[in-house]
């Protein structure tokens, strides 16, 4: 039995605010999932991130407040949190007085999304992601499936499927074929279960797609080994879905900006998504 954890990076909308859309699935044999989860939780614990979601897009951003605090790096975690929160509270009050509701709303959202990581410097946050990526690279039993769509070359007139539907079909097909091939010399049939980051709109769409695939197969293969429709879970509570988030984000940032661990760049919180550790992958034009 294999579990495949799925998450997306970028937006499937055209044009949207990203040039690429990536759907990534990380598969592990069911007997290893607990060990994998413990690996990730152990790393998070060292950074005082127990019960916090690992969302790479928000972790690897510049937090301007930290640069305004004298001796920030020498403070302990509790002092850092206190100082950053003081700056942020003052800034939100300033924006309220300035009567700029749109900027206030966006700033408040930024603060909420990054609140769990404000006690870590950028170097520490980058180290956190490196450690998690290294742990993943040592899981010799794990497999990564990903569809990366360059929206610039995606032609809706040539396919009845939307970008996210095509990406889902591709990942499902590859996971199914992996289960079939690896089970050829096994006395028992390999089965697989999909575990997807929860999104109400995506959940309904992908559930209906899976029902269709179970009946008539995908463009590439019949489904003989993947069971049921995807299970949709809250990524904040499921560490392994967060690993899929890391993989998808890293792949997208490599394709969009050729970013690797050696050339990460900082952006401010009010700018688009930024850097991630990554490995190259096949680029899809979106033509199927």
C-alpha positions as CSV (number, residue, x, y, z in Angstrom):
1,X,0.0,0.0,0.0
2,X,1.3,3.4,-1.0
3,X,0.2,6.9,0.2
4,X,0.6,9.8,-2.2
5,X,0.4,13.2,-0.7
6,X,-0.6,15.9,-3.2
7,X,-0.4,19.7,-3.1
8,X,-0.2,22.5,-5.7
9,X,2.0,25.6,-6.2
10,X,1.0,28.6,-8.3
11,X,-2.4,29.3,-9.7
12,X,-4.0,27.5,-12.6
13,X,-5.8,30.7,-13.6
14,X,-4.7,32.4,-16.9
15,X,-2.8,34.7,-16.6
16,X,-3.0,34.5,-12.7
17,X,0.0,35.8,-10.7
18,X,2.4,32.9,-11.6
19,X,3.8,31.9,-15.0
20,X,3.7,28.2,-14.0
21,X,1.4,25.8,-12.2
22,X,2.8,22.8,-10.5
23,X,0.9,19.8,-8.9
24,X,3.2,17.6,-6.9
25,X,2.7,14.2,-5.3
26,X,5.0,12.6,-2.8
27,X,4.5,8.8,-2.5
28,X,5.7,6.6,0.4
29,X,4.9,3.0,1.3
30,X,2.3,3.0,4.1
31,X,4.7,1.3,6.6
32,X,7.0,4.3,6.4
33,X,4.6,7.2,6.8
34,X,5.0,7.4,10.6
35,X,8.8,7.4,10.4
36,X,8.6,10.2,7.8
37,X,6.2,12.2,9.9
38,X,8.5,11.8,12.9
39,X,11.5,13.0,10.8
40,X,9.6,16.2,9.9
41,X,8.2,16.8,13.4
42,X,11.7,16.4,14.9
43,X,13.1,19.1,12.7
44,X,10.2,21.4,13.4
45,X,10.6,20.9,17.1
46,X,14.2,22.1,17.0
47,X,13.0,25.3,15.5
48,X,10.1,25.7,18.0
49,X,7.5,25.1,15.2
50,X,5.5,22.2,16.8
51,X,2.0,22.4,15.5
52,X,2.9,25.0,12.9
53,X,2.4,24.4,9.2
54,X,5.4,24.3,7.0
55,X,4.3,26.7,4.2
56,X,7.5,27.4,2.2
57,X,6.1,30.4,0.4
58,X,5.5,32.3,3.6
59,X,8.6,31.0,5.5
60,X,11.1,32.1,2.8
61,X,10.1,35.8,2.8
62,X,11.7,38.8,4.2
63,X,10.1,40.1,7.4
64,X,11.1,43.8,7.5
65,X,10.3,44.2,11.2
66,X,13.2,41.9,12.1
67,X,15.7,44.3,10.5
68,X,14.3,47.2,12.5
69,X,15.0,45.5,15.9
70,X,18.4,46.2,17.3
71,X,20.3,43.0,18.0
72,X,17.5,40.8,16.9
73,X,19.7,37.7,16.3
74,X,21.0,37.9,19.9
75,X,17.5,37.8,21.4
76,X,15.9,34.6,22.5
77,X,12.8,33.3,20.7
78,X,10.3,34.8,23.2
79,X,12.0,38.2,23.0
80,X,12.0,38.1,19.2
81,X,8.3,37.3,19.1
82,X,7.5,40.1,21.5
83,X,9.5,42.7,19.6
84,X,8.1,41.7,16.2
85,X,4.6,41.6,17.4
86,X,5.0,45.1,18.9
87,X,6.2,46.4,15.6
88,X,3.3,44.7,13.7
89,X,0.7,45.9,16.1
90,X,1.9,49.5,15.7
91,X,1.9,49.2,11.9
92,X,-1.7,47.8,11.8
93,X,-2.8,50.7,14.0
94,X,-1.0,53.2,11.7
95,X,-2.8,51.7,8.6
96,X,-6.1,51.9,10.4
97,X,-5.6,55.6,11.1
98,X,-4.5,56.1,7.5
99,X,-7.9,54.8,6.3
100,X,-6.4,52.5,3.7
101,X,-8.6,49.4,4.0
102,X,-7.1,47.4,1.2
103,X,-3.5,47.8,2.4
104,X,-4.6,47.1,6.0
105,X,-6.3,43.9,4.9
106,X,-3.3,42.7,2.9
107,X,-0.9,43.5,5.7
108,X,-3.0,41.8,8.3
109,X,-3.2,38.7,6.1
110,X,0.6,38.7,5.6
111,X,1.1,39.0,9.4
112,X,-1.3,36.1,10.1
113,X,0.3,33.8,7.5
114,X,3.8,34.4,8.9
115,X,3.1,34.7,12.6
116,X,4.3,31.2,13.4
117,X,7.8,31.9,12.1
118,X,8.6,35.4,13.3
119,X,11.0,34.1,16.0
120,X,13.4,32.7,13.3
121,X,15.8,34.8,11.3
122,X,15.9,34.4,7.6
123,X,19.0,32.3,7.8
124,X,17.3,30.1,10.4
125,X,14.2,29.8,8.2
126,X,16.3,28.9,5.2
127,X,18.1,26.3,7.3
128,X,14.8,24.8,8.4
129,X,13.8,24.3,4.7
130,X,17.2,22.9,3.9
131,X,16.9,20.4,6.7
132,X,13.5,19.2,5.7
133,X,14.6,18.9,2.0
134,X,17.7,16.9,3.1
135,X,15.5,14.6,5.2
136,X,13.2,14.0,2.2
137,X,16.3,13.3,-0.1
138,X,17.2,10.5,2.3
139,X,13.9,8.7,2.0
140,X,15.1,6.2,-0.6
141,X,11.6,4.6,-0.6
142,X,9.8,7.9,-1.6
143,X,8.9,8.9,-5.1
144,X,8.0,12.3,-6.4
145,X,5.4,12.8,-9.2
146,X,4.9,16.3,-10.6
147,X,3.2,18.0,-13.5
148,X,4.7,21.4,-14.3
149,X,2.6,23.5,-16.7
150,X,4.1,26.6,-18.4
151,X,0.9,28.7,-18.8
152,X,2.5,30.9,-21.5
153,X,2.4,27.9,-23.9
154,X,-0.9,26.4,-22.7
155,X,-3.5,26.6,-25.4
156,X,-7.1,26.1,-24.1
157,X,-8.3,25.6,-27.6
158,X,-6.3,22.4,-28.0
159,X,-7.6,20.6,-24.9
160,X,-11.1,20.5,-23.2
161,X,-9.3,20.2,-19.8
162,X,-8.3,23.1,-17.6
163,X,-4.7,23.4,-16.4
164,X,-5.4,21.9,-13.0
165,X,-7.5,19.1,-14.4
166,X,-4.7,18.2,-16.9
167,X,-2.1,18.3,-14.1
168,X,-4.2,16.1,-11.9
169,X,-4.7,13.5,-14.6
170,X,-1.0,13.4,-15.3
171,X,0.0,12.9,-11.7
172,X,-2.7,10.3,-11.2
173,X,-1.6,8.4,-14.4
174,X,2.1,8.4,-13.3
175,X,1.3,7.2,-9.8
176,X,-0.9,4.4,-11.2
177,X,1.7,3.3,-13.6
178,X,4.3,3.3,-10.8
179,X,2.1,1.0,-8.7
180,X,1.6,-1.3,-11.7
181,X,5.3,-1.6,-12.6
182,X,6.6,-2.0,-9.0
183,X,4.0,-4.7,-8.4
184,X,5.0,-6.9,-11.4
185,X,7.4,-9.0,-9.4
186,X,5.5,-8.9,-6.1
187,X,3.2,-11.7,-4.9
188,X,0.7,-9.1,-3.9
189,X,-0.9,-6.3,-5.8
190,X,0.3,-2.8,-5.0
191,X,-2.5,-0.3,-4.0
192,X,-2.4,3.4,-3.7
193,X,-4.4,6.1,-1.9
194,X,-4.3,9.8,-2.6
195,X,-4.2,12.3,0.2
196,X,-4.8,15.9,-1.0
197,X,-4.5,19.3,0.6
198,X,-8.1,20.4,1.4
199,X,-9.7,23.0,-0.7
200,X,-13.5,23.0,-1.1
201,X,-13.5,23.9,-4.8
202,X,-10.6,21.5,-5.7
203,X,-12.1,18.7,-3.5
204,X,-15.3,18.6,-5.5
205,X,-13.6,18.8,-8.9
206,X,-11.0,16.2,-8.2
207,X,-13.4,13.8,-6.6
208,X,-15.6,13.9,-9.7
209,X,-12.6,13.5,-11.9
210,X,-11.4,10.4,-9.9
211,X,-14.9,8.9,-10.2
212,X,-14.6,9.4,-14.0
213,X,-11.1,7.9,-14.1
214,X,-12.2,4.9,-12.1
215,X,-14.9,4.2,-14.7
216,X,-13.1,5.0,-17.9
217,X,-9.5,5.5,-17.1
218,X,-7.3,8.5,-17.8
219,X,-5.9,9.4,-21.2
220,X,-2.8,7.3,-20.4
221,X,-4.0,4.3,-18.3
222,X,-6.8,2.5,-16.6
223,X,-6.9,2.7,-12.8
224,X,-6.3,-0.7,-11.4
225,X,-4.3,0.0,-8.3
226,X,-5.4,3.4,-7.0
227,X,-8.3,3.0,-4.6
228,X,-11.2,5.3,-3.8
229,X,-11.3,9.1,-4.4
230,X,-8.8,11.4,-2.8
231,X,-8.9,12.0,1.0
232,X,-8.8,15.7,1.6
233,X,-7.1,16.9,4.7
234,X,-6.1,20.1,6.4
235,X,-2.4,20.7,5.5
236,X,-1.9,22.6,8.8
237,X,-2.5,19.2,10.6
238,X,-0.8,16.9,8.2
239,X,3.0,17.1,7.9
240,X,3.3,14.9,4.8
241,X,1.1,17.2,2.7
242,X,3.4,20.0,3.8
243,X,6.3,18.0,2.2
244,X,4.3,18.0,-1.1
245,X,3.9,21.8,-0.7
246,X,7.7,22.1,-0.4
247,X,8.3,20.0,-3.5
248,X,5.8,21.9,-5.6
249,X,7.0,25.3,-4.5
250,X,10.7,24.4,-5.2
251,X,9.9,23.0,-8.6
252,X,7.9,26.1,-9.6
253,X,10.5,28.5,-8.4
254,X,13.2,26.7,-10.4
255,X,11.2,26.8,-13.6
256,X,10.2,30.5,-13.1
257,X,13.4,31.9,-11.9
258,X,16.0,29.1,-12.1
259,X,16.3,29.4,-8.3
260,X,18.4,26.8,-6.5
261,X,19.9,26.6,-3.0
262,X,22.8,28.7,-4.2
263,X,20.9,31.7,-5.5
264,X,18.0,32.4,-3.2
265,X,16.8,36.0,-3.2
266,X,14.8,38.0,-0.7
267,X,11.5,39.8,-1.5
268,X,9.3,41.8,0.8
269,X,6.0,40.6,2.2
270,X,4.1,42.9,-0.2
271,X,5.7,41.3,-3.3
272,X,4.9,38.0,-5.1
273,X,5.9,34.6,-3.8
274,X,9.6,34.0,-3.6
275,X,12.5,31.6,-3.3
276,X,12.8,27.9,-2.5
277,X,15.2,25.0,-2.6
278,X,14.7,23.0,-5.8
279,X,15.7,20.4,-8.3
280,X,15.1,20.5,-12.0
281,X,12.2,18.6,-13.6
282,X,10.7,18.0,-17.0
283,X,8.8,21.1,-18.2
284,X,5.4,20.5,-19.6
285,X,3.9,22.8,-22.2
286,X,0.4,21.9,-21.2
287,X,-0.3,20.0,-24.5
288,X,-0.9,16.6,-22.9
